[in-house]
Amino acid sequence: MVVGVIPARIGSKRFPKKILADINGKPMIAHVAERAKQSKLLDKIIVAIDSEETKQVLSDFDFELVMTSEEHSSGTDRVSQVIKEIDEAEVVINIQGDEPLLNPRLIDGLIKLFDDPTVTMATVVSRNIGIRDYLDRNIVKAFLDEHQNAYDFKRDIYDLDIGGVFRHIGFYGFQRGTLFEFSSMPASKNEIKYSLEQFRALDNDIKIKALITNSEQHAVDTPQDLDYVIAKLNKEKIN
């Protein structure tokens, strides 16, 4: 079974309660879940919440909700708590709750990487990266080796880095055992230093296979990002 879990933490520091931000009459997390449901390869989708307020807001929607601890330090740790109760889950996809423009084909492409049994953890990157992205610390940049495994991630890059860099799109896939291995490890030095949980894998020699795309995914990190997303969705309606 392939299970998608959407971590829905209400306490975002940069943009408080952003998962509940209104986008055309629906909370942002509902847009993410509805798009995830369009995946052809996910067998189950769960929204992993951590507050009664989120539960109440989503009560009118047909989503499977699981209440998780408020104490988790990362989205993947929240995902792990959910999957421990689902013995059938073999491949797990961590779907970011701040991606209301989610393209479900990205999820399916990520799942297909696990057709190779040597892939135990995977993520998504995009060739679609511009000057503004290079300068934006909220846009994480990924570096890949010749086997399409990620070997480094940076928020800030310099002239010498530009060329072989991809825009990181923060969806992750795990084989079940690797998910639990990852979540049982303490936060690594680089994870803490750069506030990027993927370093926990790299610092512990867990390879991260990358799905290379041309995606224009746009995560919501600030209220200004929300304005962009609303404009993009309204444009989709017109077209």
ABEGO torsion letter per residue (X at the ends): XBBBBBBBBAABAABBGAAABBBGGBBAAAAAAAAAAABAABABBBBBBABAAAAAAAAABBBBBBBBBAABABAAAAAAAAAAABAABABBBBBBAABAABBAAAAAAAAAAAABAABABBBBBBABBBAAAAABAABBBBBBBAAGBBABBBABBBAAABGABBBBBABBBBBAAAAAAAAABBBBAAAAAAGBAAAAAAAAGBBBBBBBBABABBBBABAAAAAAAAAAAAAAAAX
